[in-house]
């Protein structure tokens, strides 16, 4: 009984009753039924995978073949799409809506037949529009290229300017802080620290003019050493006492330090002076670790509500054992050490950037031959060259992230390129900030003129050191143009205020995040091509150009209801990127993202978070009235997320080139994409406002990040993109990208609904036919839903399939392309029965053919209370060539061996390329869905047509 209750609760989490009833109502309308009287298992679904225009075109051909089989297209209750599959899926759904709107009195069955007629005819206006504008990103060639280039250049310059001004403000603030620190030391009578020891540390050595901030990581390293020592001071049995052995060693170190100091300074006399020196050394060596040990004990006592850590009775009354308290103290010391080391590394990088920045400015301002100016002028050319590399090399990996290992070392190369570019830009901004502070003048030392400074910068050799001697130490005041420190400070503060005003002026400009990326232009091109093909106004001779917006072409997502006119319930799949280890715990950390599906009923995030549309699609409300652990959507509360039109959801679902790539997200790729504005993802305001106590984390860095996010949200969100820091659903703004970054087949949501009839079209880029996308779906279905997808062997296919269709089907291995060899069955050892007494051995080759077009799999769902069936079938269709295709397809394959698995990076199909993919999809579909007399449920009588049509 308990297991049955748990199973029922789990089923409600995965597919809650409120969502199921809402979708059942939509199914009733699409079938023209007043009540829901059909069996719950009589539901079929089609999944169209990602793959850009290749997947869209192949899927179109497959839909045409189903449309030619009268009534078959109308049997598809659900349509789940990803990326390129969503192009064609949106075209199909929009076609139902357009024809239904023009004929409001028509029954769903009549609209279905009209859609089938338009799809079946390859010369119909909708198909002709798609063929004509296959180059959807550049439909009118030269004229459109100029327009697109202008938009891309404008957006690239704008985004980089916004980030540059924000970072420049930080550089200038560090200069102002140096002014303030120097003045503070003088005001309290400690100017000698800046003039003496600190000046020694930042003195120019070699060709580098070191920044005073390099002192900070040195100080941090001293703190790190003390934290490391404090760990060993923790007593292994009593957290209130020092470890006697470690304390003794620490004391000896103090005495040794005093002795070493005394031994190297002959002027130290025996007696009181030596004791004072020994005491001072002991204090510096012993006090910091002991103080940190006491801080660890205090933090532990505070955590466990111990009033007095020195009182044994108070410690005993608190509850935790001494062992537990000791472990907690050591954990605090270890975590503090890790944080300190991270801070030291960060401060060291910042100090190095500042050092190289001011050195670069000194070189530029004192150079006489213009050599450095020439090198700096080459920076834009280098950035253009790196952009070309990003498009030609890295871009292919972004488009097909699951194949990252196909090019060894490419990820490392991208990371190295990103690091070099980031450091170059950072040093450039630092040099500019020094130029502002120096008012464009030559930085000079108090003791020397500009000529001497130039010698110091460029020729700090042994002779210069001997001549300058002790005066080599840099000016104790901040280096300035001449001696006008007030002028330098004024320029610095003025530039800070200007940068602050410019940065803060964008405080509420959330539209800039997406309008400055490729998202809007990408979505607009998709709308004019694929949604435009379903627009009756585009079918007329006097129709507007594809470059022009046709009123009413796009539509609000709330009005997108193809099921009202006999079409399918369309589910768009996207990915919410999450690289920060959040508290939501929605997904496994390695996924770095969670799937989100948008449908007519509402939203689904991850496995168990669902919300239904309200108020005509302007609001959503969680299916739960009371919280059950972490809730993405607040239980019992309506929220108002951004209402996006259909075209934008199509664009988001296909945002393959972006800074966030789900499981394949990396800082290197993210920075390159951000710096060159290759950003197709979308920041979406979910309106989920979590309590600050939940989302805000303790710690200095977290508090600083929180403060900057509040003051400069636009810049911080853009930097999050550039550095691949995505917070998932913890903050109101979610970064959405291609659904294929989570699951690229589109089958995830169909498995959730326990469909028993699934047609899955896998047209993702898969040149080696490794079926990685399908393997990912199999894995996630097992982990997330407890569902097993088991592909049939050749012997099992022999037992079930109608003999006339058997040549089109095979095991998964039979879909691969290459040279096939038959061997005797006696040489085969294994659990799978060989096919017809022999087995096939493959030598992979992209110029050769496959043995089949499709495979069959059993979908075994977990036991669940209620009438739902436990097992279904999945028809897996893949673009393959078996050598019996039409002549033009075989000729195209001979000229282009990669066909039908050409790179997703190629989104500019010509006429022959587009027609070959469309025809291949139609050709395969016609073979698979051929109606055969005598098909039934007996042995060797199964056919896809009878199975899908329910006959």
N, C-alpha and C positions, 0 to 999 in steps of 0.2 A: 504493500500500500504506500509506504514511504517513497519507494522508487517511482511509483506511478505519479505521485504528487510532484516529485522533483522533475520528472520528465515533462510533466505538463507545464511547470513553471519555466523550464528551459525553453520549451516550444513557444511560450508566450514572450519570452525575451527575444527570441530570434525572429518571430513573425507574429506580433501581437494580434489579438482578435480585432481590435479597433481598425488596424490597418487592413487586415484581411477582409473585413466587412465592407470597408470603403472601396476596395478594389473589386470585390464581388459585385457591388452595385455598378461599377463601371463596366464590368464584363456583361452584366445583364443588359445594359444599354447598347453595347456594341452588337449584341446578338438580337436586339429588338424584342427582348423578353420582358414581361411585366414582373415576373417573379424569378427567383433563382431556383430552378427545378432540375438543372442538369447535375450529373454526378460530380462530386468535387474533384475527381481525378481526370475529368474530361477537359483539361486545360493544356494548351501547347504553347511553346515559346521559341523564339528565334533570337540567337545571340550573334551580333556582328562585331568582329574583333577590331582592334586598332590596326593602323598601318597606313595612315594618310590617304592620299588619293588612290593608291594602289588598292587598298582595302575597299574604299568607297566604290571604285569602278567594278571590281570583281563582285562585290555584294550586289551591285545593281544588276549585273548579268544573272546572278543567282535568283534575285527577286523576279526578273523577267521570266525565267524558266518556270517559277512557281505560278506566276500570273497566267502563263499559257495553259496550265492545267486548271481548268475551270473550277472555281470554288476553293482551291487549295490555299490561296493567299488569305482568304477570309477565315481560315482555321487558326491563324496565328493570333493567340490571345495576348501574349506578351512579346514585346520587342525590347531587348536589352542591348545597348550599344556602347562602344568605347571609341573615342578618337575618330579615325577615318570611317569606321562603321556608322558613327553618328551622323556623318554628312548625308549618307544615303538614307539612314533611318529617319532623319528629320525631313528629308525630301518626301519620303513615303507618307509620314504622318501629316505633313503640311498639305500634300495632295488630297488626302482624305478630307481635311478641314476645308480646303478650297472648294472642292466639288460639293461637299455637304452644305456649305454656306450658300452656294449658287442654287442648290436644289433643296431647300429646307423641307419640302414635303416628301422627299424621296426616302424610302426605307433603307436601312443599313445594307441589306443585300443588294439593292440597286446601285448604291454608291460603290460597293465592293466590285461589282461587275464593270462599272465604268472605269475604276482604277485599273483593274486587270486589263481592260482593252487598251488603255493608254500605255501601260508598261509593256504589254506583249508586242506592240507595234514599235519597232526600233526607229521608225520614221516619224513617230508622233512628236508633237510640239515639245512636251517635257523632256523626252530623251534627246531630241535634237538640240535643245538648249544646253543640256549637260555636255553633249559631244562638242558643241561649238565653243564652249567656255571651259574646256578641261583644264586649261592653265588658269585656274581660278585666282591665283596670286598675281598674275600678270596677263589678264585676258586680252588687252589691246596692244601688246608688245611695246614698241618704243615709247609712245605717249604715256602709257601707264608706268613704264619703267622710270621715266623722269619724275613723275608724281610720287611714286613709291620711294625713290632715292631721296627726294626732298623731305618727305615726312620722316624717314629714318634718320637722316642727318639732323633735322631739327630736334627730334626726340633724344638722340644720342647726346648732342651738345647741351640740351637743357638738363637732362638728368645728371650729366657729369658736372655741370656748373653748380647745380644744387648741392651735390655731395662735396664738391671742392670748396665752396663757400663755407659749408658747415665744418669741414675738417680744418680749413684755414683759420676759422675762429678758434678752434682748439689750440692750434699752434701759437697764435697770437696771445691767447690766454696764458700759455706757459711762459711766454716772454714777460708778460705783465707780472706774473707770479715771481719771476726771478728778480724783477725790479723791487717788488714788495719785500721779498725775503732779504735782499741785500740791505734795503733801508731799515728793516726791522732789526737786523743784527747791529747796525750802526746805532740805532736809537737806544738799544739796551746796553750799549757798551761792549758788544761782542764783535765789532767789525773786524778784529784781528783774525777771527775764524775764517771769514770770507777772504781776507787779505792774505792769510797765511796758509794753514793746512789745506783749506778747500781750494785755494788758488794753486797750490802745488799739485793737487789731484787733477785739476782740469787744465794744467799747463799744456801748451801745444807740444806734442811729441810726434816726430816724423811729419808726414803730410796731413795729419788729421788735427783739426781744432776741436778738442773734446768739449762736450756740453757739460755744464755743472750738474745736470740731472743724472750723469753717470755715477754720481755719489750715492744716489738712492738705491740702486741694486746692490751696491757694496754694503750699505747699511743693512739692507734686507738680508744679505747673506750672513751677516753677524747674528741677526735675529734667528735665522734658520739654524745656525749652529747651536744657539742657545736652546731652541726648541728640540733639536735632536738630543741634546744632553738631558733636557728635562724629562724626556721619555724614560731614560734609564734611572732617573731619580725616584720614580714611582716604586713604592714598596710592593713586593709581590704578594704580601699577605695582609697588609694594613694600609689602606689608602690615606690614613691620617699621618703617616710617618714617612720620613725620607728613607730611601734605600741606603743602608749604612755603607755598603761597599762602594757604590757609586758616589756617595757624598764624600767618602775618604779620598777617592781618586780625584774628585773635583777640587778638594782642598789642596792636594798635592800639586795639581796643575796651577793653582793660584800661587803657591809658594815658588814653583818652578818659573812661572812668568816673572815674579818679582826678582828672583835670582838672575834670570837672563837679562832683565833690564839693568840691574845693578852691575852685572859683569861687563856690559857694553858701554857703561858711562863711568869713566874713571873719576869724575868729579863728585860722585855720590859718596858721602862719608859714612863711615860705620857709626851706628848709633841711631839717633832720632830720625835723621833723614832717610836712612835705609829702611827703618820701620815704616815711615810714612809711605815710601815707594812701595814696599811690600803690601801694605794695607790697601793702597790704591789699586795695585794689580790684582790683588785677591778680590777686591770689590768688583772690578770689571769682568773677571773670569767667573766668579761664584754667584754674585747677586742676580744677574739676568736669568740663568737657568732655575735658580731657586724661586725667583719671583714667578716665572712661568709655571713652575710646578704648583705653586700656591694658587695661581689662576685656574689651572686645570682642576684642582681640588674644589675650588669655589664653584666653578661651573658644574661639576658633578653634584655637589651638595644642593645647588639651586635646582637642578633637574629633578632630583628625588626628594625635594622639600625637606632637606636636612637643615635644621635650624643652626646647629653648631657642629662643624666638622671635627672639632677637637674633643667633643663630648662623646665617649663611647656609647652611653645610653641613648643619646639622640640618634646616633648612627644606627644602632640596633633597632630602634623604634621605627625607622624609616622604611624598613622592609627588605631592600636589596642586600644580598650577601656582600661580604668584603671582596670576594672574587669578582662579583659583578661590578662593584664600584671601581676596582682596580682596572678592569677592562675598559670601563667608561673613561677613566682618566687617560689611559694610554690612547684610546680612540681620539679624544680631544687633542692630545699632543700631536698625533699623526695627522689628523685633519688640518690642524693649524700649520703644521710643517708643509703640507701639500699646498695650502693656500698661499703661504709665504713664498714658496718656490715659484708658484705661478705668477705672483705679483712681481717677484724679482725678475723673472723672465720677461714679463710684459714691460716693466720699467726699463729693463736693459735694452729691449727693442726700441722703445720710445727714445731713450737716451742716445742710442746709436743713430736713429733717424735724425734727431736734432743735431747730433755731431756732424754727420755727413751733409746735412742741409746747410749748416752755417759754414762748413768748409767749402761746399760747392759755391755758396754765395761769395765767399772771400775770393775764391779762384776766378769767378766770373767778373767780379767788380775790379780786380787788379790785373786781369789779363790784358795784354797789349796787342796780341796778334789776332785776336778774334777767334782763336781755335776752339775755345770752349763754347762760344756762341754758335759756331757752326755745328758742334756736336749736339748742343741742345736743340737746334733747329731740326735735327734729324729725328727727334722724338716722335713727331706725328707720323713720319714715314714708317718708323718701327712699329707704331701702334697699328697702322693700316696693314702691315705685313703680318702682325700677330692676329689681326682680325681675319685675314685670309686663311691663316692656319686653323683658326677656330672653325671656320666654315667648312674647309676641306677635310680636316682630319678629326678634330674633336667633335664637330657637328654630327658626323656620322655615328659616333658613339652615343651622343645625346639622343639622337633619333632612335637608336636601337640599344638602350642602356643595358638590356639583359645580355647582350653579346660583348660586354666590356672586355672580356678576356680574349676576344678574337684578335686584337692587335696588342701583343705583349708590350708592356711599358707605356702604353698611351696615357693611362690615368696618371702615372708618375710624371710623364712629360707635361701633361696639362697642369699638374700641381706645381711643377717647377716653373713653367711659364707664368702661371698666375702669381707665384711668389716674386719672380723678377719684376713683373709689371707692377705689382703692389708696392714693392720697395722703391721702384723708380718714381712712381707717382707720389709716394709719401715724401721722399727726399726732395722732389720738385716743389711740393707745397711748402715744405719746411724752408727751402731756400727762398721762396717768394715771401714767406712771413718774415724772414730775416731782412730781406730787402725793404719791406715796409718799415720795420723797426729801425733800420739804419737810414731810412729816408733816401734809399738809393745811393748812399755815399759809400766811400771806401772805408771799411772798418779799420780803425787805427788803435794802437796802444798808447798809453800815456807817455811812455818813454821814447817812442819812435815816431817818425813820420810815415807817410804812406809808402815811401820807397823801402824803408826798413821792414814795414809790415809785409810788403810783397816778398822780400827776401825770406822773411820768416815763414810765409805760407808755402813758397815754392822751393826754397833752397835751405831747409833747416839742417844743413850738413854739419860736420864736426867743426869747421872753421867758424861758422855762424854761432854755434853753441859756445865755443871758446871766447869769441868776441863779446857776445851778449851776456854770457854767464848767468848769474843769478837773476838778472832782469828778464830772462826768458818767460818768467811767470806771467800769465795773462793779467790784464787789468783787473783789479779786484772789483771794480764796478762793472756793470754790464757793458760790453764793448759797444761803442757808439760812434756816430760820425763826429769826429773832432771831440770836443768836450761838452757838447750841448746835450746833456742827459735829459733835461726837461723837454726839449723838442722831440727827442726820440720817444720818450714816454708818451707825449701827447699824440704822436702819430700812431703809436701802438694802441692806445685806448680808443682813439677815434676809429681806427680800422675794426677793432673789436665791436664797438657799438654799431657800426654799419653792417658788419657780418651778422651780428645778433639780430638786428632789425630785419634783414633780408631773410634769415633763417626762420625767425619767429613769425614772419608774415605768412608763412605757409602752414601755420598751426592747424587750421581746419580744412585745408585743401586736399581732402581725401581723394577727390576725383583725379588728382595729379598722379597718384600711384599707378593707376591703370591706363589713363590717357597718355602717359609718357612711355608706355611699353608698346609691344606689338599686339596687345590683346584686342583693342578696338578695331584696328585696321584688319586684322586677321578675321575677326568675327564678321565684320562688314563684308569682306570678300566672300566668305562662306554664305552669308545671307543672300547676296545678289546672285550667286551661282546656284546653290542647291535649294534654297527657299524660293529663289526667283524662278527656278524651273517648275515649281508647283503653283506659280502665280498665273492665273488665266490672262492677266493683262500683258504678260510677257509673251504669250503665244500669238499675239496679233502682229501683222506686218509692221504696223506703226509703233510697235512697242519701243520703250525707252532703251537706250544703250545699257550694257551691263555696268558701265561706269556710273550710271545715274541711279539714284535711289528711287524706287517705285513705292509710293505711299501704300501702306497696308501690307507690304511684303513680309516684314517681320511682325511678330505678335507677342503680347505678354505671355509669359509661361502659364499663367492662370487660365488663359483662353485656349491653350493648346490641348485640345481634347479630341484626338482622332477617333477614339473609341465611341464617341457620340454618333459617328457616321459609319460605323462598321470597321474602323481601323483598330490596330493593336494598342494596348496600354504601353506607352513608350517610357522606358527607364534610361536616363542618362547617368553614366558612371564617371565620377571624378575622384581625385585624390586630395585629401587634406594633409599637407606636408607637416611632419613633426620630427624634427631632429633633436630638439631639447627634450631631455628625459622628464616629461611632465608627470603630474600627479594623476592625470586622467587614467593612465594604465589601460587605454583603449586597445592597444596593439602591442605586439612584440617589438622590442627595441630595434631589432635588425630591419624591420619593415620601413622605419622612418616615415611612416605615413599610414593613414587609415582611409578606407574607401567610403565615399559618400554617394548615394544614389538619389536622384531627383526624379520623382514621378508625379502623376496627377493626384495621388492621394496625399503625398507629403515628402518628407525627407527621411533618409535612413543613414546613420553614421555608425560605422563599425558593425559589430554583431548585435548589439542590444539597445541601441539608442534610436528612437523613432519619434517623429513629430508629424502631425496632420495639418494640412492647410486649413485656414479659417478666413472668413471675411473676403471671399473671392480671391484668395491667394496672397493677401497682403500681410497675413500673420500666420504663425505656426504655433501649435500647442502640443506639448509632450503627451504621449499616450498614457503616461503615468500621472496619477494625481498625488502620489506620495513618493518621496525619494527612495531609491533602492541602491545604496552605494553612490558612486559617482554618476552624475547625470549630465550628459552633454546639453540637453534642453531642460531648463528648470521645470521640475515637476509641478503640475497644477498652475502653470503660468503661461500666458500668451506673450510672444515676443514678435517683433517686426523686423525681420532681416531685410536686406536689400532685395528689391523686386527686380530681377533681371529678365530681359526679353529672351525669346527662344534662341536667337542667333548667338547671344553671349554664352548660354549654356552649351551650345554646340561647340563654340570656340574654346571654352574652358575644358570640356571633355577631350578636346584634341590638342591641348597645349603641351606638345611633346618637347619643344625646345624652350627650356626655361631654367631658372636658377634652382628650382625645386624639382627633383626627379625621383621622389619616393625613396625606395631602397637603394637607388644608385646615386643619391645626392652626395656630393663631396664639395669641400670648400674650394678646391681648385677649379672645378667646372663652374661652380656658382659664381666665383669672382670673375672668371673670364666672360661668362654670360652677362653678368651685371655690368662690367666695365664697358662692354660693347653693346649693351642694351638689347641683348638677345633674351627678351623676357616676354613670354607668351602667357604666363600664368596670370591669375587674377586675385587681388586682395578683395575678400568678400566680407562685408560687415554682417556678422551673424546676429548681432544684437544680444548676444549672451554676455551679460555683465556679471561676472563672478565677484563675490566679496573679496576685498583687498587682502583680508587675512588668509584667504585660500591661495590666491595667485602670487602674492608677494613672498619672496623668500628672504630669509635672514642673511646678513653678510654685507660687507662694504661694497663689493662689486654689484650685487643684486640691487642694493639701494641706489647706487649711482645710475644703474641702467633704468630703474624705475623712474627716477627723477628726470633723466634725459628723455624717456618715452613720453612723460607728461608734458615737457616743454617743447620737444621737437619730434612729434610722432611721425611725420612724413619721412624725415631724414633717417630716423632710427629704423623704420620699417624697410626702407631701401637698403640700409646697411645690413639689416637682417638677411635680406635677399643676397647681397654680395658676399656675405660670410656664411651662408647656409645655416642660419639660426632661425628655425621655424618652431613656434611654440604650440603648434597644433590647435586644439580647441580650448586652450586655457585662457586665451585672450579673445576679445570680440572680433578682431580681424583675423580671418582664416586665409591662408594662402592655398588656393586651389590650382591644381594642374591636371595634366592628362590622366584619365582614369587608368590608362595602361601602366602608370607608375605604381599602381597597386595590383591590378589584375587586368590583363589586356585582352582576355577572351570575351568578356561580357557575360560569362555564365554564372558568376558569383551570386547575383540577385535571383536568378532563376533557380539555383540550388536552394537558396533560402526559402523560396516558395514551394519547394518540394514538387516541382513539375515533373510529370512522368513522361512527357514527350518534349524533348529538347533538340533543336537543330542548331548546331554551333558552326559558324563559318569562320575559320581561322585563316586570315589573310595578312597576318603580321609578317614583317621581314624575317625570313628564316631560310637563308641560302643553303644551309647544310641540313635542313629538315631535322633539327634536333628536338622540335616540339617543346621548346622551353616554356613558351607561354601556356601551353596546355598542361605541362607538368606543374607549373605554378598554380593553376586552377585546381588540379588534383590535390596538391598539397594543402592549399588553403581550405578546400571543401572538407578535407579530413580533419584539419586542426580546428576550424571555426564551427563547422556544422556536424561533425561526426559522420560525414557522408563519404562513402567510398565510390570512386569512379574506376571501374574495372573494364579495360578494353578486351574484346573478344579475340580469341586465337583463331587461326585459320580453320581448324577443325570445327570450332563452334560456329563460325560463319557458314561453313558448309552445311551444318545441321539446320540453320534457321533461314537462310536467304533463299529467295527464289532463284533457280539456276540462271535465269535470263539476266539477273542483276549481279550475279556473283563476280564476274570479271571487274566490275567497278569498285568492289570492296576488297579490303585486305587488312592485315594486321598493321599496326602503326609502322612497323619496319618497312612494309610494302609501299608506304607513301614517299619514302626517300628516293632520291634519284641517283642513278649510277649504273654500273655494269653488274648484271645479275647472273649467277652461276647456280646450276642445279647439282646437288650431290645426293648420293644414295642415303636412304633413311638409316641404314645400319651404322653409319658414321656419326649419327646424332645421338647425343645423350642429354636428357633434360626432361622436365616435367611437361612440356608442351608437345602435343601430338603433331608430327610433321604434316604438311599439306600434301595430300595425294601421294604419300609415300616418299616425298622428297622435300628438301628444305632449300631455301634460297640464300646465297651468300652475296653480299653487296660489296662492290668496290666503288666508293662514292666518287661521283663525277658530275659537275654542273652541266656538262654537255649531253648527258645521257638522260634516260627517261625513268619514270616511276612505274610501279606495277598496278597502282590503284588510285582512285580519287577520294575515297572516303573510308572511314572505319566506324565500327559500332562499339558502344560501351554500355555496360550496365551501371546504373546509378542506384546504389544501395543506401537508402536513408536509414537513420537510427529508428528504433522502435519509438512510437509516440501514441498516446491515447487518442481515440477518435477514429473516424472512418478513413483517414488518409492512408493511401497505399505506401508500402515501404520500398518499392522498387520501380524504377523507370528506365527508359532507354535514351541514349544520347547519340545522335547522328553527327559525326565529326567530318566536316567537309574542308578540304584544303586544296589550294591551287596547285595542281600537278599536271604533267604532260605524260601520256602513256604512248604517244606515237600515232594515235588515231584521230587527232584533232584536225580541224580544217587546215588547208594548205597555208594560208597566210599566217596562222599561229606557228606552224612548224618552221616556216621561213624566217619569221621574226625571232624565234628561239635560236636558229642557226646564226643569225646576225648578232643577236644579243643573248649569249649563253646564260646570263643571270636570270632571264625571264623564266618563270613567272615570279621570281623573288628579287626583283630589282630594289635598290636601296630606298628606304623611306625618305632619305634626304632629297631624293628627286621628286619634287612636287610640281614639275612643269612638264606634264605629259603632252606629247604631240599626238596627232590624229591616229597614226598607226599604233602607237603604244596604248592609247586609251581604248581603241577598238579591240585590240588583242585581249586586254584584261576583261573587258565587258563580254566579249564573245566566249572567252574561256569559262567565265562564271556561268553564262547561259548554257554552254555546251555540257558542262559537268552537271548542272541542274537538270537539264533535259534527260540525261541518262539516269540520274538517281531517282527522279520523280516520275518516271514513266509509268503510266497505268497499265497493269498487266491483268488479263483475264485469269481467273482462278486463284487470285491472291486471297489469302485468308490467314487464319491463326494456326494452322497445322504446321507440321514439319516441312521445311524447305518451301514455304509459301509466303514468307514475310516480305513485304515491299514498303518502301518509305511512303509511297502515295497512299496506300490503304491504311497504313499506320497513322499518318498525319490527318487524313481526311475522316478517320473514324469509321470507314466502311468495312 
